Structures are given as structure tokens and as C-alpha cells.
Amino acid sequence: MLNMLTQLLGDDTVLLRRYLGLAIVYGVLSGLTILALVPLLSYLLIGQLSVATAWLVALLFGILVCWGVRWYLEQAGVRVGVAILQSGRHRLGEHVAHLPVGWFTAANTARLSHATTQGMMAVAQLPAHVFTPVISGLVTPIVLLSALLVLHPPLGLAALVALPLLLAVLSLTTKLARHADRAFQQHFAATSQRMVEFASAQAVLRAFSGNHHSTRFLEQAMQQQQRSGTRLACLSALSALLNAWAVQIVFAVLLIVTSLWINTLLEGALTVSSTISVIIALVLVSRFVEPLLDVAQHSDILRSAKGQLEEIQAIFDAEPLAEPTTPQPPRDASIELRAVRFRYAPHEPDVLNGVSLSITPGSMTALIGESGSGKTTLARLVARFFDADHGSVLVGGVDVRAMSSTQLANQVSQIFQESYLFAGSIADNIRFGYPDASDAELLEAARLAGVIEIVERLPQGLDTPVGEAGTRLSGGERQRIAIARALIKNAPILLVDEATAALDAENQAIITQALARLRGQRTLLVIAHQLSTVSMADQIIVLDEGRVIEQGAPDELLAQQGRYATFLGQRQTAKGWRITPDKTRETAQ
Ligand SMILES: Nc1ncnc2c1ncn2[C@@H]1O[C@H](COP(=O)(O)OP(=O)(O)OP(=O)(O)O)[C@@H](O)[C@H]1O
């Protein structure tokens, strides 16, 4: 647990160390203060009031010091808790920022959100509220144990044996509910995910499922959470009961040993000093057990927080994309794939199956193929959303694994179908592609992407807020802003995943115009669905089941009468376009 906390805290670990040291000191001081009762009671019982008063003063002084240390300890614990929330979230954010984009599945996103909210809160409360009673609850009995060993060795030995046994029981009961705790946390995260899905997919749910069935997935998740919650509650209650019993058994054993001691004393001559020893032993035994009860009571929170820490740890264990130690800058704006194989998961089939291709700087390549043939996956590998399992992806003549993520990001810009807009203005979202862009550059990108036509209709112009995730704009408007964002970045390579049917004719025309303007200036790799786009390309690559089956200039491929020719034929029939055999650039009729 401490290792995991250290990983979360990073440089702030020093705060945790200081706090833990202080908690141990507090436990020792509490034990020593209780031990002041020994001389106090002894002198009181033999009537030496003046010495007893001196020890009373010492006891009161000890109590005062303990209060002071405890107060300081609480502050230190809160400081560590705050550091966990701040540094922990920051470090987790840093870590996930370097994870492959493929890691961000719906389930992992829900885990991440759960870990940064409830998870972090549960962990942060450990130093603030739980570690102090647990640490002092273990250290104080150890100090008292030494006094019991001196006072009556058999009693001390019984306590010495009882302490590790008790810890073993606490550890066992913690394990008892650990799986239930983990299952509950997972179902809790899944239910949150379903809840968000339920809210954001209302239109689809109502259209296809009707009101009754639309809640089915959510209800299933809630039922699972309820079942695992009930199981956790039962096991937690059982483990709390077992813990309390274990402490009471220790208490009973110590009382039995004390009774046996009294018995032997009664059989012999009962002296004043032996009577005093017995009274002191009884006081120490009760004080020995009290902090242990505190530990037992907190074991539940400790276990739950440990489960949360393990969840956070599992996120930290996800492997980030490796960064090279000596990054090599790309040499030009070319793209090359050499015998690339890729699958999304080890048990799934290859999505790309030995793909080799070469794209020269400044050229335009149209990637075509049936749905599921691997076009988007190929573009994702160029942008290094994932690493290829075999073979290599080169950008600017350099393996993408040999350049830093910043170098690659500067080299490649993307317009993918699902473009996310951040809450902020239209201008903010465009500038996101290049924060230092001048106003003139902003306007030029907005013009190229057809955003100007949108903002002219809006009273606040480019400063119009887009709403959360761009919800105040239409799909086509969002797409145009995303295009402007990609254009302003001015990267030498542009990857475009052209929408199939999501765009209306006007938006499609904007993309076509933007591509036409950029043609020859940037390397364009376009996942093309539209005839207008394909017609502009210098090179066509046809993918089929993860393999390149045709590659070359449009004229050559058309002459082959293969898959590309079929694609053109289908599109022409659909659109009413005509292609002349000796002229590959089609003309609209
Ligand atoms: N994140 C993912 N996890 C697992 N499998 C995936 C993932 N993304 C895509 N696939 C699978 O990989 C294969 C290729 O998908 P890809 O999106 O690359 O095809 P595509 O040619 O771009 O299809 P489309 O034209 O329909 O967009 C498909 O079988 C798809 O189910």
C-alpha cells in the first residue's frame, strides 16, 4: 500500500514519510503517557502523595504533549491527503496522456473517471482520518507490552503472542471482503458508465427500444451493483464482527492470565506491592486492548481504500507508448508502411495483414476499400494511436517509434469522423490546433474550412460558445470547426477520414475544396468515400481484409479493371457520374 501511495505522491512522498514518522512518535508518546500511570498509581496506593502528585503533573504534561502532537498530526495527514488529490490526479493524468489511444475504451474510461473521483477521495482520506488511529493503535500497545513484560512476564508473553495473532486475523478478515469490494467497485464504475450512456443516448434509446426497454441495460447494471453491494455489506459486517471478537478474545485471554496470577498470589502471601502490581496490570491490559479495537474498527475503510488504490495501480500498470531515448526528427513529409501487421487484441484476428505502401511528400493518396477492410486502422497507425505488432510505420523516413510524440504530432494533423469540440468558443476550438496562431491565420483556417459562413450568421461570431462537446452546433458545423482546427496546425501531413453519409453536400464540398487547395502543398492521405475526392488523388490504394490489393495511379488501376474500377462504377451509378476511359478525372454531369 505504501509503495502505491509513493507512486501517487511522487516528489510529495516526503510529506507522507514525515507524517508516518510523526504518527509513530505519537503512538510511542501515547504509550509512555499511559505508562506514567504505573508510578502514579503505585505511589498513590502506598500513600506517597507528593511523589504521586509529581507523576500526576508528568501525566498531565504527557496528555498535553499528546494533544499537541495529535493536532499537528491531523494537519500533516490532511496535507498528505490534499497532496494525494493534487499530485495523484496530476500524475495519473500524465500517465494516461501517454497511453495508446486504443486504451480508452468505454470500460477503461469509466474506470479512470471512478479512480480520479471516488477512488482518489477514498485514498486521500487514509492519511487524513485512518492512518493515525491505525498506526498509534498498533504502536501504543507495543509500548505497553514492554511494561507488561516487566510487571508480570507471563502476562507480557501472552500479550506478545496475541498481538501478531490479532494482526493475522485482521489481515484474514480483510481478504474475506476484498474480492467483494473489488467486484462492487467495478460494478459501481460500470453503472456510472451505463448512466452516462443512458443520458447521452436518449434519442437512440427512445427511437429503437421504446420507453420500457430503454432502461434495460441500465437496470441490469444497477441490479448487478445492488447484488455486489449486498454481498459486500454482508461480508463487511462479518469481518467487522470477527475483528471485534478477535480483540475481545485477546482481552479475555489477558484477563484469564491476570486471574491465574491473582490466584497464585492468593495461595501465597498477598503483599501490598503485589496487589498494586495486579491493579496496574489490569489498567494496562484495558489500555492495551482499547487502541486495538480502534484498529479493528478502521480495517474496513482501510480495505476499501486499498481496493481503490489497486484500481488506480492497475491504470498505472497500463503500458504507455514507448518514447525513444534519442528521438530522430522526420526528414520529409513521406509516409511508408513496411509489412505492417496489427490486431486490436491478442485473441482477435489481424486487422492489417502485411501492409506495405509508400506515399511521396506532397502527394495525395486515396485509401479505399470495403467497410471493415482496415482503412481507419491504417491511418491510426500513422498517427501512432497504436504501435504495429510487426513491421514498421515510417513518417518522414523515420520509424514513428524512433521519434518523440511531439515530433510526430507536429508532423501529422488529422481530420477524423468523430471530432470532439471542447467547451469554449469557436475560435478557442480552432486555436486548439495551434495556440500561437495569429488572428489572420485563424481567419484563413476558418475561411478554408467554411467556418466563416457559419460565424457570419452568429451574433458573437468566432467568439460564439460551442457548448459542452459542441452540442450547440450542428454535426456539419462541428465537422467544419474540426477541419479548421486541423488546417491551422499546418502540419506537413494531413490524414483525413472522410465521412460516408454523415455530411451533407455543402459540407462535403467544403472538404473537397479544402483538399483541392492543400493538394501539392501537403501530403494527404484520405480515406475516401466520395468520388470527388478520389478523382483528385495522385495515388489510389485499395485495401481488402487488411491487405493492399491494388496500388497505383488512378489511370493504371482503371485500366486494370479491378477493384478500383468496380468502386468507380458503383459510385458513378449512385451519383449519376460518368468517367471517360482516357481521362481519369471525372466530371460532374
Ligand atoms: N477499437 C477497436 N477494437 C477492436 N476492433 C476494432 C477496433 N476498431 C476497429 N476494429 C475492427 O477492425 C476492423 C477494421 O476496422 P476499420 O475501422 O479500420 O475499418 P474501415 O475500413 O475503416 O471501416 P469503415 O469504412 O467502415 O470505417 C474491423 O473488423 C473492426 O471491427
The ligand as a Gaussian input file, in Angstrom:
#p B3LYP/6-31G(d) Opt

LIG

0 1
 N      -11.003000      -0.231000     -31.292000
 C      -11.196000      -1.414000     -31.892000
 N      -11.135000      -2.549000     -31.175000
 C      -11.299000      -3.745000     -31.772000
 N      -11.549000      -3.905000     -33.091000
 C      -11.630000      -2.809000     -33.852000
 C      -11.454000      -1.513000     -33.289000
 N      -11.590000      -0.614000     -34.276000
 C      -11.831000      -1.325000     -35.410000
 N      -11.857000      -2.641000     -35.148000
 C      -12.045000      -3.723000     -36.112000
 O      -11.009000      -3.650000     -37.084000
 C      -11.506000      -3.915000     -38.378000
 C      -11.128000      -2.778000     -39.318000
 O      -11.778000      -1.614000     -38.851000
 P      -11.515000      -0.200000     -39.519000
 O      -12.308000       0.798000     -38.761000
 O      -10.066000       0.020000     -39.639000
 O      -12.142000      -0.444000     -40.946000
 P      -12.534000       0.620000     -42.050000
 O      -12.056000       0.043000     -43.325000
 O      -12.041000       1.966000     -41.692000
 O      -14.112000       0.575000     -41.957000
 P      -15.183000       1.761000     -42.284000
 O      -15.043000       2.108000     -43.727000
 O      -16.488000       1.099000     -42.008000
 O      -14.877000       2.891000     -41.375000
 C      -13.000000      -4.120000     -38.246000
 O      -13.254000      -5.501000     -38.239000
 C      -13.344000      -3.533000     -36.891000
 O      -14.371000      -4.257000     -36.286000

